[in-house]
C-alpha cells in the first residue's frame, strides 16, 4: 500500500512514497545490520534445494506453510508448528540488542506526514536522539503533525501514523521506568514491524535459517513472551483420530 502524504509536502517532491523509494543508509558508524532475514536464511536462499534434498542431515523435514502464518516441520514422530512472525521478531530483537541497537536505515525521498495528537508529537520530539539510535528521524511538522524522514530498513510505511503512535506509547511507558526500558520498547516496535508478516505467504527459501534456529532451541519465545512453536506428537494425533 502507498502511504498517504499530507498535501503540505514541499513542492517539487513526490506525491507519495513507494515502499522501497529511499536512498540506502547505514546504522551508526557505517554498519549495515540487515533486518530482512538472519544470515543463515540468506545462505539457504542461495541453494534451497540442498535443504529439501537432505532432510536427514538436518534432523527434520520442512513440509510447508499453513494459513500463511505457520511453518510445518516434521521431526521424528512429531509435527512442529512455528509461528513465523513471532520467531523472526525474536531473531531481529536479539540481533539489535547484541549489536548495540544499530539498524540499517532508509532515508525517504519525500517525508511521510502523519497527523498525531499534541502529546504524541511532544514525546516523539523529546526522544529524537534515542530514536536516531534505531534509524529513525521523525520531527515536528507543525499543526499537529510529524514528518517521518528516515526509518529502519524493511519497515513498511503503509501505516506510518500507527508506527508513530506505537513508538510514542512505548516511550511513554518506558519513561516511567528507565532509559533501558525505553530502548527495549523501541526495539520491540522495530522487531515487530520488520519481521515476516503473518498472513503473507513466504518463499520456502526465506525461512530455512529461521526454522534452523527454532529447531535448535535458539529461539523459543517472541519478545513479548509468547511461544514461537507448538509440537504435536504422533500419539496425540492417533488419539485425536481414535487410532490408539
Secondary structure, 3 states (H helix, E strand, C coil): CCCCCCCCCCCCCCCCCCCCCEEECCCHHHCCCCCCCCHHHHHHHHCHHHHHHCHHHHCCEEEEEECCCEEEEEECCEEEEEEHHHHHHHHHHHHHHHCCCCCCEEEEEEEEEEECCHHHHHHHHHCHHHHHHCCCEEEECCCCEEEEEEEECCCCHHHHHHHHHHHHHHHHHHHCCCHHHHHHHHHHHHHHHHCCCCCCCCCHHHHHHHHHHHHHCCCCECCCCCECEEEEEHHHHHHHCCCC
